[in-house]
Amino acid sequence: GGCVGGEGFAGCAMAACLAPAINMSLDEDNDVHNSLTSRSNGALDMRRGASETMSRSSLHLSRTSAVWGNGTRPQHSLLQQRKLKDFESMRHDHSAKAAAADDARNVYDEEEQKLRTMRKEGATLRDPMQLVHQEHEVDRARERFLDAERNRDAVELSLHRLAEAGAKAAEGAQQDAMRARSEARERHAREVRSAKRAISLDRAAEAAAREKADADAVEAARRAAEARKHRSKSVQRLQASHAQ
């Protein structure tokens, strides 16, 4: 039925000769597609892991920068801010490379789907060379996709390394922050104890002063009473002498 009409015997014969190769190519493309899909899924898991690690590291660094934001250790804070900036830059670069790889994958899938459709319709193609041309388009799309994946993988490797270094730096910074808070608590406790001792000494001094004032008042009263007693006796002696 495919040989009837204006296509001619030569086109039908070429299509018939290409049929076995088309079926074999379909099987090979299935293997390539499955391999690329598996590789992409593995890369997606890697990207998710890198993204989660990166997010945790960035969060640690952000919290650490906030801890040192009070100016107690400005050099340490500046270093953490620089690392955080490098992380953010790497994340943006990774996002761009991942998006480019996804776009290249979409183009490759589209070109491969066109090729599959043309191979299924191989016997009815008006020009069998269209199939060859489409195969070249698929090869070029696959190479662009693989190049984009290699670029993305290179950034992911750097991202993993930075994430590990950032996690260690953030952990060290958090330990420094914990030590600083512990030192601050100890210093505050010492200041409180010193203040309490000063207050206690002041209160003791005030109590001693009050006791001394009370003792002085009692002594003054006693002396006054003794003086009155002596004056009274003197008056009595004087009166007795006059009476004689």
Long-range contacts (C-beta under 8 A, 24 or more apart in sequence): 2-123, 2-124, 7-126, 11-126, 11-127, 11-128, 12-123, 14-128, 15-122, 15-123, 15-124, 15-125, 15-128, 16-123, 18-122, 18-128, 18-131, 19-122, 19-123, 22-119, 22-122, 22-131, 25-119, 25-135, 26-116, 26-119, 29-112, 29-115, 29-116, 29-138, 32-142, 33-112, 36-108, 36-142, 36-145, 39-149, 40-105, 40-149, 43-149, 43-152, 43-153, 43-156, 46-156, 47-94, 47-98, 47-152, 47-156, 50-94, 50-156, 50-159, 50-160, 50-163, 51-91, 53-160, 53-163, 53-164, 53-167, 54-87, 54-90, 54-91, 54-159, 54-162, 54-163, 54-166, 56-167, 57-87, 57-162, 57-163, 57-166, 57-167, 57-170, 58-84, 58-87, 58-88, 58-91, 58-166, 60-166, 60-167, 60-170, 60-171, 60-173, 60-174, 61-87, 61-166, 61-169, 61-170, 61-173, 63-170, 63-174, 64-170, 64-173, 64-174, 64-177, 67-173, 67-174, 67-177, 67-180, 68-173, 68-177, 72-180, 73-176, 73-180, 76-173, 76-176, 80-169, 80-170, 80-173, 83-166, 83-169, 86-162, 87-162, 87-163, 87-166, 90-155, 90-158, 90-159, 90-162, 91-159, 93-155, 94-152, 94-155, 94-156, 94-159, 97-148, 97-151, 97-152, 97-155, 98-152, 100-148, 100-151, 100-152, 101-145, 101-148, 101-149, 101-151, 101-152, 103-148, 104-141, 104-144, 104-145, 104-147, 104-148, 104-149, 105-145, 105-148, 107-141, 107-144, 107-145, 108-138, 108-141, 108-142, 108-144, 108-145, 110-141, 111-137, 111-138, 111-141, 112-138, 112-141, 114-138
